[in-house]
Every structure is written in structure tokens, then in C-alpha cells.
Amino acid sequence: MICTKMRALRRLFATVDFGSREVPKEEKQKLVNEVFTRVAEKYDIMNDAMSLGIHRLWKDQFISDMGNFHTNSNLSFLDVAGGTGDIGFRIVEKLKQDIPSFYSGNQTWDLTISDINAEMLEVGKQRASALGYNINWVQANAEELPFEDNKFDFYTIAFGIRNVTDRLKALKEAKRVLKLGGRFMCLEFSKINYPVLDQVYSLYSQNVIPAMGKIIANDRDSYQYLVDSIEKFPSQEEFAALMNNAGFEYITHRDLTFGVVAIHSGIKL
């Protein structure tokens, strides 16, 4: 009985990081959702400003690391936290390049973009409509995906996993919805292993990015959260250990721009 009460108390007072502060675990998702509701319309503009446009190169490399789609056109993709469509649209363009029959009218591939935030999804839907892309859009929490087991060949998530309340639970969900042999891929801010460069980057992040948020989006606080959430995110090795705990195999990571971001990969076996 005492042990049961102690476990209940730990759950009651459990906290997680929300930027630079700790918040009750059950409150984080609501707070994150409020942030992305505020920044949705300016999200892509701010990405360009904050990274000096380099985020486009990171995302291009991320898609390139998915490999060649020539050998199998019957592929299914799930892009999680993909609201505005940056990764999903790149997947479509890669399919166009890799599969000669892409324009045949017989679409044999399937792409679903999910995001917990309705405003982010709406921005993506509008962009997709303008581009003529045929994509499934689903509002969903990464920790409780509304998809059956063994459904997708690829699960991608870019700059989204750090905003999830329970990252291990989200990783286990990723493994659940992947087919056997399916691949999990994550692009996320990481840790720079060069002390001087890390200090310069930290000064830039803490002083310049929130100021940009104020000027461009009239929202300093949301961008301060984004900076703080980057600093709180686990190192490359720590995140690899988390992927291992979720049951992935053949876990790798590749640093980009000296470790400012990293591409993480794992296979479901």
C-alpha cells in the first residue's frame, strides 16, 4: 500500500523541462501547443532568420540520407510534427526524382503528415494545396498515434521530438507504427563538441534569436522557449541510448554543422 501511494505521489509531482524551467508533466503539451499556435504563421520565416537559411540544407541532407526510392515505389511515410510541410514536401520531390512512374497517375506511395497543433497543420495544408500535393493530414499527439501497428516504411520527425513531453513513449510509438525493417529518422538540434564554437553559438542563440522573434513575429517569449528547449535536449549519445531503450536497432547519428544539429537513424527489427 505504501509503495502504491509513493508511486502515485511521484506521478502527481513529476516534472519535465519546458525550456529553461521545469513544469508539471501534464502541463507541458498545453504550453508547447500555445507556443506553436502563436508562431505558426511566421514559423518558416523565422526558421530562415534564425539559421541564416542553413535549416534548408540540413533538411535537404536529412532527405538525402533516406536513401534511394527507386527499388520500391510502394512506400508509406509518416512525418510527425510536420505541420508546415517542409519535410513532407521534400519527400514528395524526392519521390518525383527517384521513381520514373511518379507522373503515371497511379500513385503507389502514401504520405501522412501529422502534428498536434491545428494552426501548424493549416499552414501546411494551404501550402500543399498551392503546390498540388496529395498528402494525408492528421492532427495527432506523437505519444498516442492513431495508426495501426506495422503501417509505415519511414517515420520522420524534424525539430519536433524535443517538444514532446514523454520522448521515450513517442519513440516506442514510432517503433509500433513502423513495419518490420522500417526506419526511424530524426533531425534535431544537438550538442556542439567544440567548446569555443559552443560558447559562440550559445551567445548567438540566447541573445539574437529571441530578439529576432520580437522583431519578426512580435513574440520574444516563444522564441526564448525554442532556444531554451534546444539547450535542454539530450546529447547525441543520450538520445541514441533513448532510441535503444525504445527497441530500435542499428542506431546511428550524423552531426551537421559541427553538431549544431544531428540526424538520428534506427531500424525496427
Salt bridges, closest charged atoms under 4 A:
ASP17 OD2 - LYS28 NZ 3.73
ASP17 OD2 - ARG167 NH2 3.41
GLU34 OE2 - LYS30 NZ 2.83
ASP44 OD2 - ARG127 NH1 3.21
ASP48 OD1 - HIS55 NE2 2.81
ASP48 OD2 - ARG56 NH2 2.80
ASP60 OD1 - ARG90 NE 2.82
ASP65 OD2 - ARG254 NE 2.90
ASP86 OD2 - LYS59 NZ 2.66
ASP86 OD1 - ARG127 NH1 3.21
GLU93 OE2 - LYS96 NZ 3.33
ASP98 OD2 - LYS94 NZ 2.99
GLU144 OE2 - LYS169 NZ 3.59
GLU148 OE2 - LYS151 NZ 3.78
ASP149 OD1 - ARG176 NH1 2.75
ASP153 OD2 - LYS179 NZ 3.26
ASP166 OD2 - LYS25 NZ 3.51
GLU173 OE2 - ARG176 NE 2.66
GLU188 OE2 - ARG162 NH1 2.83
ASP219 OD2 - ARG38 NE 3.21
ASP255 OD1 - HIS253 NE2 3.94
